[in-house]
Structure formats: structure tokens, C-alpha cells
Amino acid sequence: MKSIRTYHILFLIFFIHALGSSQEKKRKATNDNFDAYAYMVPIESYESLLKKGYNESIIYKKLGNQNFLSANYDVATYWYEKLVNLNETDIEPDYLYRYSLSLKSIKKYEEANLWMEKFRKAKNQDLRAGLYALNTDYLKDITIPTDQYTIENFSSINSSESDFAPSYLLENIVFATTRDLESEADYNDLVYSNLYKAEFTENKESVSLKKFSENINTKANESSTAFSTDGKTVYFTRNNFEKNNFKRDKNGISRLKIYTASFEADAWTNEIELPFNSTDYSVAHPSLNSTGTKLYFVSDMPGGKGASDIYVVDVLADGSYGIPQNLGAPINTEGKETFPFISESETLYFASDGHPGLGGLDLFKVSLKDKKSIHNLGSPINSSEDDFSIVMDAAEENGFFASNRNGGQGSDDIYRLALRKNECFTFINGIAVDKDSDTPLAETNIIAYNNDGEEIAQSQTTSDGTYTIRIPCQEKQYQLTGTKEGYEDGSLFMLTSPEEKQINATQLKLEESSKVANVGSDLVKILKLTPIYFDLNSSYIRTDAYAELDKVIDYMLRRPEVIIEVGSHTDSREQDNYNLWLSERRAKRTVEYILSKGISTDRITGKGYGETQLTNHCRNGMPCSDKDHQLNRRSEFIVIEK
């Protein structure tokens, strides 16, 4: 059976047309069609595509797109990386955009921004490129948004399958779900959704579930409902489906359409297809304004700006409709804008991958009174995965949305959200750096824990290593921990008071994993030092050794917990007792130099080993070159305690 994630993306993308001019569309109407690969087809294997005779470039595009449109972003990055490495300069810019978006979805934001910059240079007239250029530090705004919400998985209605597209029906919720899977798999081995109704109890905490309507639920896809304020009219999305069969266009695609029905005699009846539906393009995801006079929806109809655009149409008093109008820029981009919801205040909420976000689809809002400021709803509503199909109550303080983020019950889950009111927060601003070089560390996860070890906040550093994290101000003691691949976790313990609304210039230091010195480690190897050698019969530090000793000192200054023993050695020439005395002198001079640079006496000791620990075969009486003997006249820096 085809994955539910692929099914979900079907509802997100419809049949996405190729971007660009009509001549470009004609050129792409071949095996190199940019967007058509993943529509209602299983994800193929590299081997099967190779057997079909496709070249590497086409294979990478196909597999990248199929996984991207199925929300398998980590796999998509693998194939897009192969594609750009094959020929970065001669591929369509939109592949650079998808590669960037896929990288964001696996939280590789710094690398994603590099590819977004390449996309901007290749297609600087693209609105998506312009929006990125306007605010390259968009992650700071998204991580700590202006409006603060709490979210929770609405577990009482979610299933192990896909649950999404919630909408309000009076005091209750109607949503789409794929929990009713057909065992016979009659339709292209795809997963299909039905509509369910969740009726709340008086305390709003528990619900009873039942199918929304036997009349409306069919073997086609039903999804994305919108209801009139009196609950008597519904608009819903369905595949082009008549007489128990799918109707398809010349390419074999069953497009999406919007239907309406009315509630009469305790049943939903009088299904009517909207007049601006088509067999040549999709119309879906309706949202009705509070007065019932305007219907918002999504379509890939000709004349649109991007892969899918948001439209509005007047609902006239006689039940007819006006001419659909594209909402235009800056709302619609060359990417996907989908799942609109219009609030009583005429605020449009929608999902998009064209506006700067955390990855996949993010949720946004904009006042339709001016259309100027488009706000990313930020964390925790948005995640690095797909977040979509949001609805809000009349006060716009509570609502529901769907997401395929980690930790859910199924491939898509419905989440509750609530606006935080009159809460007190302390904002911590800081930077994460490499413990040795002070180099800022991008893409470092910053997590705050309270005294009980419970996670209370999370953020991530931007390209310059900086972060902002919001702590409930009632937390007087907490720990900040930075985590990054290739580094040991770094921690910072903090004390604050409710009066402190903002703390600046905090610093988290992370140690590169390869530089972690355990007890018994030699810093010469850890720090990749040039060996510190001595001249024959000399205990004086050579000029070429000072730079290496300074690296040891810098390491110890940054790690006050580390205690070192300097072990000095000689070659086998001269008498054993003399060599032991000479090595003691070498250890003493090395320790003296390190102490002179501010290292405490209780953190370093020295010991001479003479010729007892030779590194090669040059023992007494063995013929060896001066070069071989030199290898034994050395100092080591052994960690004896941490």
C-alpha cells in the first residue's frame, strides 16, 4: 500500500504544474518535467529507473522529487545532493530551492541557507528569493515569535493513520482521516480518506467519534471541510468522482474539486459541484468567511503564480458565485500556498513552503485588510516537518492544526493550540562557540532544563552561532545545554529572578568530540601537536617547541578540570642514570614554562622516564640513525585526572 505520507502530499500539491514561461513548460513536458514525477505514483528504485534507460541526472531528479513530494525530506536530500554534485551549474534553480527546503526539514539550516543563496542568485526575480533576502536571520523571529502558544497532541481523536484538516462545526470538530483503509485496495493501491466528526463533552476534554456522513463519505478522497456559522452548509474537497468511478484527465489524473451540501432532516444532502471546478486543474481546501459571502480555496488553475495559489470567490445572495480572484503577491509565491483559513477578523491563516520557515510546510497569518505583513506563526506551532490545515476560534486564541512532526500517533496528527496569556518570561540571548577556537557554532540545538531535569524550552543557533531562548520566569534555576553533531554537549547553569526580563551575552562552549581528552590520553595526539623534541644532551626547550606548548596551555586554560603530567624522555645513548637525570630536567623545565603562563601548580606535575619508554627499536647497543634517536627525545602530556 502506498504510504499515508504520499497520500497526504497528494492533497497538498494536487497536480503541480511546471514553473516558468510557456516555452519552458513545453521544454519540460518530457521526462524532465519538474513537478510531475511524484503525483499518485509509487516511489521507484534507482535500479528500476536505470533499467528503464534514464541517465543519472533524470534519476536523481525523479527520486529527489518523489521523496520531496512524499515528505521524505531526509531521503530527498540524498538524491538532490547527488544531483547538484553531478552538475550544479546546469540544473533548474527550483531544484536548488527544494534542496534547501529539504535540508531545513532535517535541521541543517546553515547548509540550507547556502543553497538558498545560490537559488537567489540564479533566480533573483523569484518572490521566494526576495523574501529570503529581506530577512536572512528569519530563524530568530520564528524561534521566538511575538505570540506565544502552547500545543498538545489531540490524542483522543488521532489514530495510527493520517488525521488532518480539522474544521469547526458549531461546537464540534470535523476532520479527515485515513483510518478506514480498504482491504481490497481497489484504487491504485492508494490510501483514501473519509470525514469524521468529533463531538465534545461539556468539559471540552473528551470527545466521541463517528463518521461525519454516510452520504458524503465515498471511496474517493473527502477532506478539508468548511461550514457556515449556522452549521447548515458544508463545503468539502473530493476527487473528481462520479458513479462510483474516478474521472480522469488526459494524463490519467483525477483532479480535486470542491462540493457543497446542505443539512436537512438530520442528513447531509443536495451535493452540488462548484461551477469553477475543472477536469484540467484542481480546486480544493475551502474556507468560508463568517458572513458566508466569500469562499477562499486553493488551486493550480492557469494564470497562478506558483505550484498552488490561494483564491477567493464571492458567494452571491442567490447562491451563485462570482469570478475567482487570485490573492496575488505577497501572499502567493512560486511555491505552494495551501490550506487557507479565514478568521472573523479577516486574518488569513495558511500553509506555505514559499515563505521563509523552519522546513516543509510552515503556518503563516496575514491581515487581509492590508496584506503587508505576513507572519510565520513560529515555534512551537511550526516545526521542521509539515505543519498545515490550521483553524482558529472566534477570538483567535485557541485552535487546531495538523502536523507530521516526530512524536505523533500516526503519519499526520491533529494538535490543539492555545494562546499563552499574561505569562512571564525571561529571554536569554547568547552564542554557542567551539571551546578551543571560539568559532561560532551554527545549527546547535539549545535546550533548557529545570531543576527536575524536565525540558522547558528549546531553540537553535543561527548561522552566526547566536540564539534566543525563552524561559518561564518562575524558573529560578535551570540548565542550558548545547548539542551539535561532532561535539560533546556543553552546559551552562543559570540563576535568574522574575524581575530579569532579558539576559544577554551568555556563552555555551562545546568541545569537539575528537578533542575530548580522557584519563590516559596524550595531548600531543589529541591536539595534533608537532612532537616536542630536545637536542642531544640538552634539557632546554627548543625554539620550535614554544608554539606547541602554548597550545597545551590554551587547552588547559579552557578546561580547568584537566590535570596533566608532563612525561619527558631521552634516547638510549649515554648511561641509564644520566638519562633519567636528564629527563627529569626536561620535565622540570617544561612544567616551569607552563606554570609561567598562569596554570596552577596543583594542575601539572612532571616526571622523567629516561630511556625506559622508547618509541622504537633504538635500545642500548642497537645501530640507529640520529633521526631515529631523535624520536625518543620527547615530552608527552598525559591527562591524569578530569
N, C-alpha and C positions, 0 to 999 in steps of 0.2 A: 504494500500500500504506500502511496506517496505520503511524504511526511506532512504533518499538520503545519509546520512552518512554511512549507511550499504553498500549501493551501491559503494560509493567512496572507502571504505575499501576493497571491493572486488577487485578493480583494484590495490590496494596497496599490498595485500597479496597473491593474487592468491589462490591456494590451498596449504597451508603451511604444509610441512612435519614435522613429529616429529623430535626433535633434539636428537642426541646421536648415539650410536652404532646400528648396525643392530639388535642385540639381544634386545636392548632397544626398537627399533621400533616394533619388534614382540610383546614384552610385552605390548606395548601401543596401539596396534591395537585392542582395546576393547573400552568399554565405557569411559576409562581413556585416550583416545587419546588426547594428549595435545593441538594440534592446530586445530583439525578438527571440533570442535564444531560449530564455528560461520560461516562456509562457506556456503553462499547462503541459510540460514535458518532463519526464524524469531526468535527474542529473546523470549525465553519461560518464563513462570512464575514459581515461586517457587512451587506453588500449583500443577501445571500440572506435573512438574518433580517428585514431591513427590508421586503423584498418579501413575506414571509410575514405582515406586518402587526403585528409585535411593536413595542411602544413602546421608547423609548430605555433606560428602566430595565431592562426584561427583557432587552434585547440586551446591555447591559453585564454583567448578571449571568450570562447564558449564556456569553458569551465569556470573562469572568473565570474562571468555574468550569471551563469546558472546558480552558482553558490551565493553570489551577492543578492540576487533577487529572491533567493530562498532563505535569506538572513543567516547563512552560514559564513559569517564575515571572516572568521579566522582562516577557513579554507580558501575563501576568496582572496585574501591577502597573499596566500601561497602562489596562486596562479597569476595574479596581477603582478607580483614581484618578478616572476619568470618572464612575463610579457614585457615589462619595462626594461628588464635587463637584456632582453633579446634585441630590442630596438626602441629605445625611449624617444628618440627624436622623430620617429616616423609613425606614431600612433595618434589616434584621435584624442584631443585633450580631455574628453569626457572619461576616458579610461584613467587618466591621472586623478580626476575628481573621485571616481569610485574607489580607486586605490587609497586615496586619502581618507575617505569616509570609512572604509573597511578597517584601516589602521586605527582610527579613532574608536571604533567599536571594540577593539581589543586593548584600548587604553594606551596606545603608542602615540600620544598626542604630539610629541616633538617631531617624530618622523612624519606624522600626518601633515603637520604644518609645512614641512619642507616640500612635500608633494603638492600641497595646496598652493604654495607659492609658485611652483612650476606650472600648475594649472592656470593660475592668474596671469602669468607672463604669456602663456600660449593662447589664452582666450580672455583678454582683458576687458572685452565688452560684455562679458557674461555677468549677469547680476550677482550670481553666487561669488564670483571673483571679487566684485566690487564690495559686497557685504563683508567679505573676509578682510579686505584691505582697510576698511573703515575701522575695524577693531581687531587687530591681531592678537590682543590679550583678552579675547572674549571668554576664555575659561574662567577668569577671575569673577566675572559677572555671573556666570552660570553656576559656579560652585557655591557662591553665597548670594542668592538672589534677594531682591528687595522684599518680596512677600515670602513669608516662611510657612511651610506646610508640614504636617505630619502625614505619613501614609501607612497603610496596613493592608496586607493581603486579605481580600474579602473571601476568606476560606469557606464560608458557609454556602457559597454558590459556585465556587470554582471546582473543576474536575481535573482528571489526569489528562484530558484532551485540551482543545483550544477553546477558551472563553474570552469574548471580547465584544466591542461595540455596545456598551451599555447606553440606555436612554431612559428618561423619566416618563412613566405613565402614571399621572396623578401622584400618589404617594409611593408608588412601587417602581420596580426596575424591570425593563425588558432587555435581553441581551442575546447575542449569537453564540452558539456553541456547536462543537462537532462531536459531542458525546454520543449522539445517535448514529454510530457508524454502521453502514450497511454491510452485512457479512458477504453478500454475493458480489460486491464490488462491480456493479453493472456499468458504472460510468467512468471509463478511462482510468480505473484504479486510483481515483482521486478521493479525497475526504470532503464531505459535504456538511453544511451547517443547517441547523434549524434555529428557530427563535424560542426562547424560554422566558417565562415570567417569574420574577422573584417578588413575592408578597411579604411585606414586613409585618412583624408583630407590633404591638403598641409601643414597646420599648425600643424599637428600631434595631435591636441587636440580633434577632434571629429571623429567619425567613422560611417560607415554604415555597417549593419549586414546582412548577408544572409547565407543560408545553403551552406556548402562547396561543396558538390557534391551529386546529386541525385543517381549517380551510386554507390558511396561508402557508403553513409548512408543507413543502413538497419534496421531491427528490432532487430538486435544483438547490442552489445556494440561496438561502434567505439570510439577510443581515442588515445592520445599520438602519434602525428604525427612528422615526421622529413622529411625535404625537402633538395634536392640537391641545390647547390648555384645558379643554373640557373632556379630553380623552376619547372623543368620538371619531376622530380621523387619524389614520396612520399613513405615513409614507415609509416604504421599505425598499431594500435592494434585493434583486433576484437576477439570476442568469436569464437570458433570452430563452424562454421555456414555454412551449405550447403543446397541448395534447400529450402530456407525459413524455415529451421529447425535447431535446435541446435544438434550438435553431441556430445555425452557424453561418458565418460569412464565407466569402470565397476562400479564405485562408484556413477555414475549419475552426474559427474561434467563436465561441458562444459569448457574446458581449454581455455586459451588465446593464440592467435597466432599473429605473425607479417606477414603482407602482404605488397606488393609493387604494385604501379600502375604508369602509365606514362600519361603525359598531351599531348594530340594530338587532333587537330581540336576542340579546345576550350572545351575539355571534358577530364575527368579522366577515362582512360580505361586500358585494359590489366592487370587486377588484377592477381597477382601471389603470391602464398603462399611460404614463405621461406622454404628451404629444411630441416632446423634443427628444425622446429616446430614438435610438437608431440601431440598425444591424451593423453599421460600419464603425461605430465607436461606442465607448462605454459611458454610462451616466449612473452615478452611484452616490451613496453616503449622504442622504438628505438631512437637513436641519431646518426646522420651521421657526420663524420668529414668534414672539409672544402674542402678537396680534393676528397671526395666521396669514399675513399679507405678503410675506416674502419667503421663498424657499431657497436655501443655499445647498449646493451639491458639488460634486467633483466630476470632471470629465476629461477625456483626452480628445475631444472633438477638434476638428480642423480649426486653425486660427489661434490655438492656445499658445502660451509662452513656453511651457515645459512639458515634462513627461506626463503630468496630470495637473490640472489647474482647478481652482475654486471659482464657481459661478454663482450668480444669484438670478432669480426669475420672480417677477411679480405674480402673485396668486390673486386673480381678479374676483370681484364680488359674485359674478355669475358662474364661478367655478372653472373658468378658462385661465390660460396662462399668457404672460407677456413673452417677450423675446429674451432668452438667457443672455446675461451680460457677464463677461469675464471681469473679475475683480482687479485684474491687472497688477502691475508693479506698484509698490514694493512687496505686496503680499505674495504674488505668484512669481516663481523663479523658473529657471531652466530645469530644475529638479522636480521632485514630487511634492506637491501640496495636497493634502488629503484629509479626510475625516473632519469636516468643519462642524463647529457647534456655535450657535448664535445665542447670546445671553439676553436677558431682559434689558440690560443697559447698552445693548448693541455693541458688545465686545465679542469679537470673533476669536474663538479658540480653534486651533488646527494643528495638524502634524505635518512636519516637513523635513526633508533631508537637504533642502536647498539653502536654508538659513544656517548660520554657524551654530553648531551644537556639540553635544557630547559623543555622538556617534549614532548610526542608524537613523531612525526617525525620532525627532525631538518634538515636544509640545510647545506651542507658542500662543501668544494672545496679542490682539491689536484692537484699538477702538476704531470702529468704522466711521466715527464722527470726523476723524482727521486722517486716519490711515498712515500716520507718520512714524510712530514709534512701535516697532514690533519687538516684543519682549519674550525672550526664552524663559519658560517657567522655572528652569533651573533645577538643581538637586534639592530634595530627593525625588521630585516627581520625574525628572528626566534621568536617564542612566546611559551607559554606553551601548545599550541594546535598543530595540524598537519600543518606543512609548507613543501611544496613539489613542484615538477614539475617546476623548475626554468629554464629559458633560458636567455642568455646574448647576447648583441650586439657584434660586432667585436672588439670594444675597451674594452669590459667588464666593461663599466661604466653605462650602462642602461640595464634594462631587465624587466622581468615579472616572477611572481611565483603565486602559489595558496596557500590558507590557509583557515582553518575553524575557525579562531580566532573570538572572540566576536566583534561585531560592523559591520559585513558584511551585505550584502543584502540577501544572501542565505546560504545554508549549507556549500558551498565552494565558495569563491570568488577569482578573479584574481586581483593581486596587481601590480602596477608599482613600480619600484625601480630606484634610480639614485644615483650615487656616489657623495658625497659632495666634492667639490674642493676648495682648498685654504680658508677653513673656519677656524676661530679662536675659540678655545675652552679653557675653564678653567676646570680642573679636580679637583673635590672635593673628598677628601678621609676622611672617618670618621668612627664612630661607633655609633650604637644605643644601649642604655642601659636602664635598669629598673631604674626609678627615685629614688627608695628607696634603692635598694641593689647594684646598679652599675653592675648588671649581664648583660652580652651582650645578646642582643635580636636577634636571628636568624629569618629569614623569615619576616622581617619588610619591608614593601613597602616604598621606599623613593621617594617622588615626589617633583619636583622643579616647582615653580610658579613665573611668572614675576610680575611686579607692577600692571598689569591689571588683575591679577588672572588667567592668562592662563597657562596651563601646558606646560612646555618647556623641561622637561626631566623626566626620570623615571628609577629607579634602585631597587635592593632588597639586603638586607643584607645576607651574607653567614653564615655558621654555627658558626663562631666566632663573629657575630654581626657587622662585618665591611662592608663597602660599598664604591663604587666609582661611582660618578655620573658626567656626562659631561654637562657643562653649556656653551651656546654660550657666548663668552667673551664680546660681546657688551651689555650683560645684566649686568648693574652695581649694581642693587638692585634686590634681589629676596628672596624668602622664601623656605626653605626646610621643608617638613612635613613628619613625620614618622607615618605610620598607621600599626597597628597589632591587630588581634582579641584578645579581652580581655583587651585591653589597650585604654586609651584616646590618641587622636592624640597629638604628640609632634611637636613643630615648632621651627625653628631657622632662624632668619633674618640675611642676609649677604650682605656685600658691597664688591665689587671687582673692579679691573681695568683690562683693556685689557692686561696689562703687566704681570699680575699674571696668569701663565700657570698652576699652581698646588697649591692647598691649602690642608694642612694635619691637622690631629688631630681634626677635627670638631666632636662635640658630640651632638647627639639628645637624649633627655631624655623623656621617655614615662612613664606615670603613670598608674599603674594597675587600671582597672575600679572600682574594689571593694574597692580601697583605695582613691577614689575621695571624698573629704570632702566638701559637700555643706554647705551653711549657715544653722546653727542649728544642724549640725552633732556633735556627741561626739567622739573625737579622741580615747577614750577608746575602742569604738566599731569598729571604722574604722581601727585602728592599732591592734586590738585584744589584748589589754593590759591586764595584770593582774590588777584588780582593786587596786587603790592606797588608802589604808586604814590608819587610825590613831588609836593609842592606846586611851583608855578611858581617858578623861580629858587632852589630850596632843595635842599640836599643832606642835610638832616636827616630821619631816619626818622620817618614819621608814626606817631602812637599806634596807629592801626588796623592797622599792619603788624607789630607785635611778635608777636602771636599766630601769624601766618603764618610768620614767621621761626623761631619756636620749633618749628614742625612740621618745618622743614628741618633744624634742629639735632637734633631727636629722630631723624629719619631717618638722619642721618649717624652719630649715636652707636650706632645699632643695626647699621650697616653700615660697619665700619671700613675696608673695602676701597674705598669710594667716594671719589673726589676730584672736587671741584666748582670750577667757575669761575663767579664772580658777574659777570654782564654787565649793566651799568647803561646806561640810555638817556635821551635828552631828546626834547622835541618840536622842531619846526623853527624856532621863534621864537628870537630873538637870533642872534648871529653864530656861524658854524660852530666857530671856535676856542674861543669861550666855552663852547659846548655840550659840546665834547669835554672841556674842563677840568671843567665841572660834573658830567658823567657819571663822570669819574674820582673826583671827591669822593664821589659817591653810592656807587660801588662800594667805595671805601675804608671808608666808614662802615658799610656793610653787612657787610663782611668783619670789621671790628673788633668788631661786635656778636656775630657768630658765634664769633670767637676767644675772646671773653669768657666764653662758655658752655662752654669746655673742649675745643673742636675744635682739633686740632694745626695748626700753621702750614703743614705740608707737605701738608695735605689741602684747602686752599682758597686760591684766588687771586681777584683782582678785575681787571676791565678796563672802561674806559669807552668807549662806542661813539658818544657824541654823538648826532647825528641821522642817522647813516649806515644805521640799520636800522629805519626807520619801519614801523609795522604797518598804516598806511592811506595815503590819498592826500594827507595834510596836509604837503606839501612847501613849500619857500620860495615865498611869494607866493600860495599857494592859500588861498582863504577857507575857514576851518574853525571850528566851534564850540569853546568851551572843553572840552566833553565829549570831542570827537574828539581834541583836542590831548592831553588827559589820558591817553588810551590809549597814547601814546608815551612818557610819563614813567614808566618802569617798571624793575624789576630781574628778571633771569632767573637760573636756577641750572642750569647746563649740566654734565652728567656728562662729564668729560674722560678718566676712567680708572677701571677696576674691577680 
